[in-house]
């Protein structure tokens, strides 16, 4: 998204560094420390180490050796965390929401509903969605296999892989998702969708108070509060109970309320770089653009750290 909006290549550096750098898409803000960091549409966990067992987690606070410049965040929760509790710009939005500005080629619908699984729900990291065996809510009866499509968030590390994953979601008439970006892509492209909540004893539509309900994923609270919502309609489906897929489709049709960024231009203008959006070349889509094709999407993290340390030593010499 940074390259799409600026026309510039991206050079990767470690999150913990003294190199001036920018953070963008994802719940990644809590991982940054050291030096100057500019945040654009970034999400942040309330824990410094969210991957640890709950008893070992520590609250996130910006480190003393960091200078955070909070240009825009995914929502007000991330703004408060990254700003250390002080005020912010009030500019919110996940940059992926801007993708339809760059890519809106029509996609034929193949399935009546797609279910986007979070990584934690997958039995493996293969390219075909295989839920954990205990997640009975993802069982699809034989008679519905042409209508219900399970979508993994595992994606080939390539520009074509990213395009195909977006198109796979767009090929569904409806989406239910436990993946944040499954929701972002569906919402931004106007696909009727609901969050597929595992929290609750009874299957069906429920409405969560985004200011008061602690059981909802904090990332969703952050995203939808940033979109101006105070309540969120979700579909509750217990993990160990089979889903009534036709009932779920009817619920989406009856309950989904379209939404958009409150000020997409403000999000673009908040970029701490000159805005120079890419355009597709004649007869192509944006995915064929040479700049996107040149991006390095996979890195040796250890080598990144060594290179960054060497660069810091050169600067201090």
C-alpha contacts under 8 A as a table, 3 or more apart, distances in Angstrom:
res1	aa1	res2	aa2	distance
1	X	4	X	4.94
1	X	5	X	6.13
1	X	95	X	6.44
1	X	96	X	6.58
1	X	98	X	7.89
1	X	99	X	7.42
2	X	5	X	5.30
2	X	6	X	6.02
2	X	7	X	7.89
2	X	8	X	7.61
2	X	10	X	7.67
2	X	24	X	7.67
3	X	6	X	5.21
3	X	7	X	5.04
3	X	8	X	5.06
3	X	9	X	5.79
3	X	10	X	6.79
3	X	277	X	7.96
3	X	278	X	7.68
3	X	291	X	7.70
3	X	292	X	7.29
4	X	7	X	5.75
4	X	8	X	7.85
4	X	102	X	7.57
4	X	277	X	5.62
4	X	278	X	5.24
4	X	292	X	7.98
5	X	268	X	7.41
5	X	275	X	5.89
5	X	276	X	5.94
5	X	277	X	4.26
5	X	278	X	6.44
6	X	273	X	7.04
6	X	274	X	6.23
6	X	275	X	4.70
6	X	276	X	4.44
6	X	277	X	5.24
6	X	278	X	7.12
7	X	275	X	7.78
7	X	276	X	5.54
7	X	277	X	5.69
7	X	278	X	5.38
7	X	291	X	7.55
8	X	291	X	7.61
9	X	291	X	6.66
9	X	292	X	7.95
9	X	294	X	7.94
9	X	295	X	6.70
10	X	295	X	6.90
12	X	304	X	7.62
13	X	17	X	7.67
13	X	19	X	7.69
13	X	21	X	7.48
13	X	304	X	6.16
13	X	305	X	7.48
13	X	308	X	6.69
14	X	17	X	5.94
14	X	301	X	7.53
14	X	304	X	6.39
14	X	305	X	6.10
14	X	308	X	7.30
15	X	31	X	6.17
15	X	32	X	4.73
15	X	33	X	6.71
16	X	31	X	7.23
16	X	32	X	5.34
16	X	33	X	4.89
16	X	34	X	5.91
17	X	32	X	7.98
17	X	33	X	6.67
17	X	34	X	5.29
17	X	35	X	6.64
17	X	308	X	7.28
18	X	34	X	5.17
18	X	35	X	4.40
18	X	36	X	7.12
18	X	312	X	7.19
19	X	35	X	6.41
19	X	36	X	7.17
19	X	308	X	7.53
19	X	312	X	7.35
20	X	35	X	6.39
20	X	36	X	4.94
20	X	37	X	5.99
21	X	36	X	6.64
21	X	37	X	5.16
21	X	38	X	6.41
22	X	37	X	5.44
22	X	38	X	4.59
22	X	39	X	5.82
22	X	40	X	7.40
23	X	28	X	7.75
23	X	29	X	7.21
23	X	37	X	7.09
23	X	38	X	6.22
23	X	39	X	4.94
23	X	40	X	6.19
23	X	42	X	6.43
24	X	39	X	6.09
24	X	40	X	4.89
24	X	41	X	5.54
24	X	42	X	4.86
24	X	95	X	7.41
25	X	28	X	7.74
25	X	40	X	7.66
25	X	41	X	6.21
25	X	42	X	5.28
25	X	43	X	7.19
25	X	94	X	6.56
25	X	95	X	6.34
25	X	96	X	7.27
26	X	42	X	5.86
26	X	43	X	5.53
26	X	44	X	7.97
27	X	30	X	7.75
27	X	42	X	6.51
27	X	43	X	4.11
27	X	44	X	4.87
27	X	45	X	6.37
27	X	219	X	7.60
28	X	31	X	5.63
28	X	32	X	7.51
28	X	42	X	6.92
28	X	43	X	6.03
28	X	44	X	5.63
28	X	45	X	7.42
29	X	32	X	5.76
29	X	39	X	7.84
29	X	42	X	6.34
29	X	43	X	5.89
29	X	44	X	4.50
29	X	45	X	7.18
29	X	78	X	7.99
29	X	82	X	7.01
30	X	44	X	5.36
30	X	45	X	5.88
30	X	46	X	7.57
30	X	47	X	7.14
30	X	48	X	5.61
30	X	49	X	7.99
30	X	60	X	6.38
30	X	61	X	7.91
30	X	62	X	7.75
30	X	82	X	7.72
31	X	48	X	7.03
32	X	37	X	7.74
33	X	62	X	7.10
33	X	63	X	5.99
33	X	65	X	6.98
33	X	66	X	5.37
34	X	63	X	7.26
34	X	65	X	5.00
34	X	66	X	4.28
34	X	67	X	7.25
35	X	65	X	6.27
35	X	66	X	4.79
35	X	67	X	5.65
36	X	66	X	6.19
36	X	67	X	4.69
36	X	68	X	5.95
36	X	69	X	7.31
37	X	66	X	7.51
37	X	67	X	6.30
37	X	68	X	5.04
37	X	69	X	5.98
38	X	68	X	6.14
38	X	69	X	4.64
38	X	70	X	5.98
38	X	71	X	6.73
38	X	272	X	7.06
39	X	42	X	5.88
39	X	68	X	7.51
39	X	69	X	6.23
39	X	70	X	5.00
39	X	71	X	5.69
39	X	72	X	6.20
39	X	73	X	6.76
40	X	70	X	7.11
40	X	71	X	5.70
40	X	72	X	4.71
40	X	73	X	5.76
40	X	95	X	7.82
40	X	267	X	8.00
40	X	270	X	7.06
40	X	271	X	6.20
40	X	272	X	7.73
41	X	71	X	7.97
41	X	72	X	5.01
41	X	73	X	3.88
41	X	74	X	4.64
41	X	75	X	7.91
41	X	92	X	6.46
41	X	93	X	5.52
41	X	94	X	5.01
41	X	95	X	5.72
41	X	267	X	7.53
42	X	72	X	7.17
42	X	73	X	4.69
42	X	74	X	5.25
42	X	78	X	7.35
42	X	94	X	6.99
43	X	73	X	6.20
43	X	74	X	5.22
43	X	75	X	7.37
43	X	78	X	5.37
43	X	219	X	7.39
43	X	222	X	7.91
44	X	77	X	7.84
44	X	78	X	4.95
44	X	81	X	6.90
44	X	82	X	7.13
45	X	48	X	7.14
45	X	50	X	7.03
45	X	60	X	7.32
45	X	78	X	7.36
45	X	81	X	7.94
45	X	218	X	7.91
45	X	219	X	7.92
46	X	50	X	7.97
46	X	59	X	5.94
46	X	60	X	5.38
46	X	81	X	6.83
47	X	50	X	5.17
47	X	57	X	6.32
47	X	58	X	5.57
47	X	59	X	4.45
47	X	60	X	4.60
48	X	57	X	7.10
48	X	58	X	5.60
48	X	59	X	5.60
48	X	60	X	4.21
48	X	61	X	7.38
49	X	52	X	5.88
49	X	57	X	5.72
49	X	58	X	6.36
49	X	60	X	7.85
50	X	53	X	7.90
50	X	54	X	7.94
50	X	57	X	6.31
52	X	56	X	6.03
52	X	57	X	5.89
53	X	56	X	5.48
53	X	57	X	6.58
54	X	57	X	5.41
60	X	81	X	7.41
61	X	81	X	6.94
61	X	82	X	7.57
61	X	84	X	6.44
62	X	66	X	6.69
62	X	68	X	7.88
62	X	81	X	7.97
62	X	82	X	6.62
62	X	83	X	7.92
62	X	84	X	6.48
63	X	66	X	5.47
68	X	82	X	7.16
68	X	83	X	7.26
70	X	73	X	7.12
70	X	79	X	7.18
70	X	82	X	7.02
70	X	83	X	6.70
70	X	88	X	6.88
70	X	89	X	7.47
71	X	88	X	7.89
71	X	89	X	6.49
71	X	91	X	7.41
71	X	270	X	5.63
71	X	271	X	7.09
71	X	272	X	7.26
72	X	79	X	7.52
72	X	89	X	6.66
72	X	90	X	7.23
72	X	91	X	4.99
72	X	92	X	5.62
72	X	93	X	7.50
72	X	267	X	6.78
72	X	270	X	6.29
72	X	271	X	8.00
73	X	76	X	7.22
73	X	78	X	6.09
73	X	79	X	5.67
73	X	91	X	6.68
73	X	92	X	5.10
73	X	93	X	6.31
73	X	94	X	7.37
74	X	78	X	6.53
74	X	79	X	7.76
74	X	92	X	5.13
74	X	93	X	4.51
74	X	94	X	4.94
74	X	222	X	6.56
74	X	223	X	5.70
74	X	226	X	6.50
75	X	78	X	5.70
75	X	79	X	6.36
75	X	91	X	7.89
75	X	92	X	4.99
75	X	93	X	6.32
75	X	222	X	4.62
75	X	223	X	5.26
75	X	224	X	7.44
75	X	225	X	6.21
75	X	226	X	4.03
75	X	227	X	7.59
76	X	79	X	4.82
76	X	80	X	6.12
76	X	90	X	7.28
76	X	92	X	7.23
76	X	222	X	6.13
76	X	225	X	6.87
76	X	226	X	5.97
77	X	80	X	5.31
77	X	81	X	6.37
77	X	221	X	7.88
77	X	222	X	5.28
78	X	81	X	5.06
78	X	82	X	5.96
78	X	222	X	6.79
79	X	82	X	5.37
79	X	83	X	5.75
79	X	88	X	6.42
79	X	90	X	7.93
80	X	83	X	5.17
80	X	84	X	6.04
80	X	85	X	4.71
80	X	86	X	6.58
80	X	87	X	7.27
80	X	88	X	7.57
81	X	84	X	5.30
81	X	85	X	6.11
82	X	85	X	7.65
83	X	86	X	5.42
83	X	87	X	6.87
83	X	88	X	6.77
91	X	263	X	7.97
91	X	266	X	6.75
91	X	267	X	6.26
91	X	270	X	7.69
92	X	226	X	5.25
92	X	227	X	7.29
92	X	267	X	6.72
93	X	97	X	7.26
93	X	223	X	7.03
93	X	226	X	6.30
93	X	227	X	7.04
93	X	261	X	6.47
93	X	264	X	7.69
93	X	267	X	6.68
94	X	97	X	5.69
94	X	184	X	7.75
94	X	223	X	7.42
95	X	98	X	5.62
95	X	99	X	7.67
95	X	267	X	7.71
96	X	99	X	5.41
96	X	181	X	7.91
96	X	184	X	7.06
96	X	185	X	7.26
97	X	100	X	7.25
97	X	184	X	6.18
97	X	185	X	6.75
97	X	188	X	5.35
97	X	261	X	7.66
98	X	101	X	5.68
98	X	102	X	7.54
98	X	188	X	7.60
98	X	264	X	7.39
99	X	102	X	5.45
99	X	103	X	6.15
99	X	188	X	7.92
100	X	103	X	4.92
100	X	104	X	5.30
100	X	188	X	7.04
100	X	189	X	6.53
101	X	104	X	7.04
102	X	278	X	7.73
102	X	279	X	7.07
102	X	280	X	7.82
102	X	286	X	6.45
103	X	285	X	6.81
103	X	286	X	6.35
105	X	285	X	7.65
107	X	167	X	6.70
107	X	170	X	6.53
107	X	171	X	5.98
108	X	171	X	5.79
109	X	112	X	7.86
109	X	170	X	7.35
109	X	171	X	4.25
109	X	172	X	5.55
109	X	173	X	6.28
110	X	147	X	7.94
110	X	171	X	5.41
110	X	172	X	6.07
110	X	173	X	7.83
111	X	114	X	6.81
111	X	146	X	6.71
111	X	147	X	4.86
111	X	148	X	6.15
111	X	149	X	6.45
111	X	171	X	6.63
111	X	172	X	4.87
111	X	173	X	6.28
112	X	147	X	4.91
112	X	148	X	6.24
112	X	172	X	5.80
112	X	173	X	4.93
112	X	174	X	6.22
112	X	249	X	8.00
113	X	147	X	6.39
113	X	148	X	5.17
113	X	149	X	6.33
113	X	172	X	5.40
113	X	173	X	5.66
113	X	174	X	4.58
113	X	175	X	5.56
113	X	176	X	7.46
113	X	249	X	7.06
114	X	148	X	5.90
114	X	149	X	4.67
114	X	150	X	5.77
114	X	151	X	6.60
114	X	169	X	6.93
114	X	172	X	5.56
114	X	173	X	7.70
114	X	174	X	6.23
114	X	175	X	4.84
114	X	176	X	6.33
115	X	148	X	7.60
115	X	149	X	6.26
115	X	150	X	4.89
115	X	151	X	5.77
115	X	175	X	5.86
115	X	176	X	4.89
115	X	177	X	5.51
116	X	150	X	6.23
116	X	151	X	4.66
116	X	152	X	6.07
116	X	153	X	6.95
116	X	175	X	7.33
116	X	176	X	6.39
116	X	177	X	4.54
116	X	178	X	6.35
116	X	179	X	6.24
116	X	182	X	6.06
117	X	121	X	6.14
117	X	122	X	7.04
117	X	129	X	7.67
117	X	131	X	7.74
117	X	150	X	7.32
117	X	151	X	6.17
117	X	152	X	5.54
117	X	153	X	6.45
117	X	177	X	6.24
117	X	178	X	5.71
117	X	179	X	6.08
118	X	121	X	5.44
118	X	122	X	7.07
118	X	152	X	7.44
118	X	153	X	6.52
118	X	177	X	7.73
118	X	178	X	5.39
118	X	179	X	4.78
119	X	122	X	5.45
119	X	152	X	7.60
119	X	153	X	6.40
119	X	154	X	7.45
119	X	179	X	7.97
121	X	131	X	5.71
121	X	132	X	5.82
121	X	135	X	7.68
122	X	125	X	7.15
122	X	129	X	6.96
122	X	130	X	5.73
122	X	131	X	4.48
122	X	132	X	5.34
122	X	152	X	7.63
123	X	130	X	5.67
123	X	131	X	5.24
123	X	132	X	4.42
123	X	133	X	7.34
124	X	130	X	6.87
125	X	154	X	6.27
126	X	129	X	7.20
126	X	130	X	7.92
126	X	154	X	7.00
127	X	152	X	6.86
127	X	154	X	5.94
127	X	155	X	6.59
127	X	156	X	7.59
128	X	151	X	7.45
128	X	152	X	6.35
129	X	150	X	5.90
129	X	151	X	5.54
129	X	152	X	4.51
130	X	152	X	7.70
131	X	135	X	6.55
131	X	138	X	6.88
132	X	135	X	5.59
133	X	136	X	7.03
134	X	239	X	7.61
134	X	240	X	6.47
135	X	138	X	6.11
135	X	139	X	7.84
135	X	239	X	5.13
135	X	240	X	5.47
135	X	241	X	7.79
136	X	139	X	5.40
136	X	239	X	6.13
136	X	240	X	4.79
136	X	241	X	5.38
136	X	242	X	5.18
136	X	243	X	7.81
137	X	237	X	6.79
137	X	238	X	6.88
137	X	239	X	5.44
137	X	240	X	6.02
137	X	241	X	5.20
137	X	242	X	4.29
137	X	243	X	4.96
138	X	150	X	7.83
138	X	242	X	6.87
138	X	243	X	6.88
139	X	242	X	6.19
139	X	243	X	7.24
140	X	144	X	6.40
140	X	145	X	6.33
140	X	148	X	7.02
141	X	144	X	5.46
141	X	145	X	6.53
142	X	145	X	5.37
143	X	146	X	7.55
144	X	147	X	5.18
144	X	148	X	5.94
145	X	148	X	5.47
145	X	149	X	7.12
146	X	149	X	7.55
148	X	245	X	7.73
151	X	168	X	7.84
151	X	169	X	7.71
152	X	155	X	7.68
153	X	179	X	7.69
155	X	161	X	5.91
155	X	162	X	6.74
155	X	165	X	6.87
156	X	161	X	4.88
156	X	162	X	7.32
157	X	161	X	6.36
157	X	162	X	7.70
157	X	297	X	6.41
157	X	298	X	6.98
158	X	161	X	5.00
158	X	162	X	6.44
158	X	297	X	6.88
159	X	162	X	5.14
159	X	163	X	6.29
159	X	287	X	6.68
159	X	292	X	7.15
159	X	293	X	6.62
160	X	163	X	5.05
160	X	164	X	6.05
160	X	287	X	7.24
161	X	164	X	5.12
161	X	165	X	6.16
162	X	165	X	5.20
162	X	166	X	6.34
163	X	166	X	5.26
163	X	167	X	6.20
163	X	287	X	6.93
164	X	167	X	4.98
164	X	168	X	5.96
165	X	168	X	4.97
165	X	169	X	6.46
166	X	169	X	5.35
166	X	170	X	6.22
166	X	185	X	7.25
167	X	170	X	4.79
167	X	171	X	5.95
168	X	171	X	5.21
168	X	172	X	7.18
169	X	172	X	5.71
169	X	175	X	7.50
169	X	182	X	7.60
169	X	185	X	7.61
169	X	186	X	7.06
170	X	173	X	7.62
170	X	186	X	7.14
170	X	189	X	7.51
170	X	191	X	7.33
172	X	175	X	6.63
172	X	191	X	7.88
173	X	191	X	6.65
173	X	192	X	7.25
174	X	191	X	5.84
174	X	192	X	5.00
174	X	193	X	5.64
174	X	249	X	7.36
174	X	252	X	7.40
175	X	182	X	7.99
175	X	183	X	7.77
175	X	186	X	6.67
175	X	191	X	6.89
175	X	192	X	6.34
175	X	193	X	4.55
175	X	194	X	6.72
176	X	183	X	7.74
176	X	193	X	5.44
176	X	194	X	5.06
176	X	195	X	5.64
176	X	196	X	5.52
177	X	180	X	7.46
177	X	182	X	5.86
177	X	183	X	6.16
177	X	193	X	7.74
177	X	194	X	6.76
177	X	195	X	5.14
177	X	196	X	5.15
178	X	182	X	7.41
178	X	183	X	7.87
178	X	195	X	6.00
178	X	196	X	5.40
178	X	197	X	6.90
179	X	182	X	4.99
179	X	183	X	6.54
180	X	183	X	5.25
180	X	184	X	6.32
180	X	219	X	7.23
180	X	220	X	6.85
181	X	184	X	4.60
181	X	185	X	5.92
182	X	185	X	5.44
182	X	186	X	6.19
183	X	186	X	5.13
183	X	187	X	5.89
183	X	193	X	7.09
183	X	194	X	7.61
183	X	195	X	7.11
184	X	187	X	5.24
184	X	188	X	5.90
185	X	188	X	5.28
185	X	189	X	6.10
186	X	189	X	5.38
186	X	190	X	6.12
186	X	191	X	4.84
186	X	192	X	7.04
186	X	193	X	6.54
187	X	190	X	5.06
187	X	191	X	5.80
187	X	192	X	7.13
187	X	193	X	6.99
187	X	258	X	7.08
187	X	259	X	6.85
187	X	260	X	7.50
188	X	191	X	7.68
188	X	259	X	7.93
188	X	260	X	6.70
190	X	258	X	6.78
192	X	252	X	6.46
192	X	253	X	7.01
192	X	256	X	5.86
192	X	257	X	7.89
192	X	258	X	7.46
193	X	252	X	6.08
193	X	256	X	6.16
194	X	233	X	7.02
194	X	234	X	5.31
194	X	235	X	6.20
194	X	252	X	6.35
194	X	256	X	6.68
195	X	233	X	7.78
195	X	234	X	4.98
195	X	235	X	6.11
196	X	234	X	6.41
196	X	235	X	5.24
196	X	236	X	6.07
196	X	237	X	6.78
197	X	200	X	7.71
197	X	234	X	6.49
197	X	235	X	5.87
197	X	236	X	4.67
197	X	237	X	6.12
197	X	238	X	7.85
198	X	236	X	5.78
198	X	237	X	5.31
198	X	238	X	4.98
198	X	239	X	5.84
199	X	215	X	7.12
199	X	216	X	7.73
199	X	236	X	6.42
199	X	237	X	7.46
199	X	238	X	6.77
200	X	203	X	7.41
200	X	236	X	6.06
200	X	237	X	7.20
200	X	238	X	6.48
201	X	237	X	7.86
201	X	238	X	6.27
202	X	236	X	6.94
202	X	237	X	7.03
202	X	238	X	7.12
203	X	235	X	7.26
203	X	236	X	5.03
203	X	237	X	4.68
203	X	238	X	6.60
204	X	235	X	5.39
204	X	236	X	5.25
204	X	237	X	6.78
204	X	248	X	7.51
204	X	251	X	7.71
205	X	233	X	6.86
205	X	234	X	5.73
205	X	235	X	4.48
205	X	236	X	6.09
205	X	251	X	6.79
205	X	255	X	7.97
206	X	233	X	5.82
206	X	234	X	5.46
206	X	235	X	6.12
206	X	236	X	6.62
207	X	231	X	6.53
207	X	232	X	5.50
207	X	233	X	4.41
207	X	234	X	6.13
208	X	213	X	6.39
208	X	216	X	7.54
208	X	231	X	5.51
208	X	232	X	5.18
208	X	233	X	6.40
208	X	234	X	7.44
209	X	212	X	5.45
209	X	213	X	5.49
209	X	230	X	6.30
209	X	231	X	4.64
209	X	232	X	6.69
210	X	213	X	6.01
210	X	216	X	7.96
210	X	221	X	5.56
210	X	225	X	7.06
210	X	229	X	7.73
210	X	230	X	5.26
210	X	231	X	5.26
210	X	232	X	6.79
211	X	221	X	7.95
211	X	230	X	6.60
211	X	231	X	7.95
213	X	216	X	6.35
214	X	217	X	7.96
216	X	220	X	7.26
216	X	221	X	7.06
217	X	220	X	5.48
217	X	221	X	6.56
218	X	221	X	4.96
218	X	222	X	6.09
219	X	222	X	5.11
219	X	223	X	6.14
220	X	223	X	5.02
220	X	224	X	6.01
221	X	224	X	5.53
221	X	225	X	5.86
222	X	225	X	5.38
222	X	226	X	6.07
223	X	226	X	5.17
223	X	227	X	6.43
224	X	227	X	4.79
224	X	228	X	6.41
224	X	229	X	5.42
224	X	230	X	7.60
224	X	232	X	7.57
225	X	228	X	5.01
225	X	229	X	4.94
225	X	230	X	6.06
226	X	229	X	7.33
227	X	259	X	7.56
227	X	260	X	6.91
227	X	261	X	5.66
227	X	262	X	6.04
228	X	262	X	7.16
229	X	232	X	7.02
233	X	255	X	7.04
233	X	256	X	7.50
235	X	248	X	7.51
235	X	251	X	7.77
237	X	241	X	7.20
237	X	243	X	6.80
238	X	241	X	5.59
243	X	248	X	7.71
244	X	247	X	5.37
244	X	248	X	6.23
245	X	248	X	4.91
245	X	249	X	6.19
246	X	249	X	5.10
246	X	250	X	6.29
247	X	250	X	5.10
247	X	251	X	6.13
248	X	251	X	4.95
248	X	252	X	6.29
249	X	252	X	5.20
249	X	253	X	6.31
250	X	253	X	5.10
250	X	254	X	6.19
251	X	254	X	5.13
251	X	255	X	5.80
252	X	255	X	5.20
252	X	256	X	5.40
253	X	256	X	6.22
261	X	264	X	5.51
263	X	266	X	5.34
263	X	267	X	6.68
264	X	267	X	5.13
264	X	268	X	6.44
265	X	268	X	5.06
265	X	269	X	6.05
266	X	269	X	4.98
266	X	270	X	6.06
267	X	270	X	5.13
267	X	271	X	7.09
268	X	271	X	5.71
268	X	275	X	7.44
269	X	275	X	7.26
271	X	274	X	7.33
271	X	275	X	7.24
278	X	286	X	7.64
279	X	286	X	6.40
280	X	284	X	5.95
280	X	285	X	5.17
280	X	286	X	4.35
280	X	287	X	7.78
280	X	288	X	7.49
280	X	289	X	6.33
281	X	284	X	5.47
281	X	285	X	7.05
281	X	286	X	7.37
281	X	289	X	7.03
284	X	287	X	7.90
284	X	288	X	6.34
285	X	288	X	5.85
285	X	289	X	7.48
286	X	289	X	5.37
287	X	292	X	6.64
287	X	293	X	7.53
288	X	292	X	7.22
288	X	293	X	6.74
289	X	292	X	5.54
289	X	293	X	6.32
290	X	293	X	4.89
290	X	294	X	6.11
291	X	294	X	5.17
291	X	295	X	6.68
292	X	295	X	5.41
296	X	299	X	7.36
299	X	304	X	7.48
300	X	303	X	5.32
300	X	304	X	6.31
301	X	304	X	4.95
301	X	305	X	6.34
302	X	305	X	5.20
302	X	306	X	6.37
303	X	306	X	5.00
303	X	307	X	6.07
304	X	307	X	5.17
304	X	308	X	6.03
305	X	308	X	5.05
305	X	309	X	6.06
306	X	309	X	5.16
306	X	310	X	6.19
307	X	310	X	5.13
307	X	311	X	6.17
308	X	311	X	5.07
308	X	312	X	6.22
309	X	312	X	5.10
309	X	313	X	6.30
310	X	313	X	5.12
310	X	314	X	6.31
311	X	314	X	5.14
311	X	315	X	6.32
312	X	315	X	5.14
312	X	316	X	6.27
313	X	316	X	5.16
313	X	317	X	6.10
314	X	317	X	5.23
